[in-house]
Amino acid sequence: MAKIIFTDSYEKRATKFLKKHPEITSQYEKTLKIMEINPNHPSLRLHKLKGNLSEIYSVSINISYRITIDFIVQEDTIIPINVGTHDEVY
């Protein structure tokens, strides 16, 4: 089971995001739970980004929204970085 570490800056972004999109709060929370239990679960569509963001991974909340994460596999630690639409987080 992975450990999710929330930074202050991410919590501010997430709070702002959820105020703007309250309709996906349950999907967001479910995504975090699945990420904690099994970060490689197919529904998350975990993938490593390319280019300037090549050290960061992304998971999907749904078709429109993503969470970018710093995913440290060897320590089973996940640090969320940003949450938003595809264009906002990339």
N, C-alpha and C positions, 0 to 999 in steps of 0.2 A: 504494500500500500504506500503510495506516494504522500509526501508531506507538502502542503501548499503554504508558502510564506507570503503574506500580503504586506507590501510596503505601504507607507503612508501615501505616497504619490499615486499608487495604483488604487488605493481605497477612495481617494478623492475623485479619480477618473471614473471609477465604477459607480460611485454615488451619483455623480452628475449624469452618467449614461443611463442609469436606472430611473432617475427622475424624468429624463427625456423620453424613455421607452418603458414605462411601467408594465406594459402588456407582455413583455418577455421576461419578467422577473423570475417566474417559475422555471422557464427554460434555462436561464442563466444559472440559477441555483442547481438545477439538475446537471448541467454541464460541469460545474465545479465538483459535484459529488462523484460523477463518473470519472473525472480526471484524477481524483484522489484514489479511487478504487482501482482503476485500470486506465492509465494514460494512453494506452494503445488501443482502446476500445474503438471499433470501426465507426461508430456514430460521431466521434469527435473529429475524424478526418485530420489527425495530427500530421503535420508535415513541416519540414525545415524550409525556411525562406531562403531566397537567393539574393545576390547582389549586396547592397549595403547592409541588409538585414540578415546576412547569412549565419549569424550566431544565434538567431532567434527562431522559435517555432510558432506555429499557429494552430489553434483548434477552432472548430466551428460551433457556435451556439445554435444557429439555424442557417438557412440559405443566405441570409443577408448580413448576419453579425458574426464577428470573430473575437477571439481573445488571443493576443500575442503573448507568448510566455518565454521565459528563460528556463529551459528544461535540462536539468542536470541529471542525466541518466544514472551515473554510477552511484550517486547519493540518494536517488529517488526523491529529489527535491524539485518542486515546481515554483517558480516565482512569476506570477502574472505581471505583465508590463503595461498592457493597454487593452481596452475593450471598445468596440465600435463597429462601424460598417467596414467593409473591405477597404475602401478608399481612405477612411480615417485612420486605420491602424497600420496601413502599409505606406 
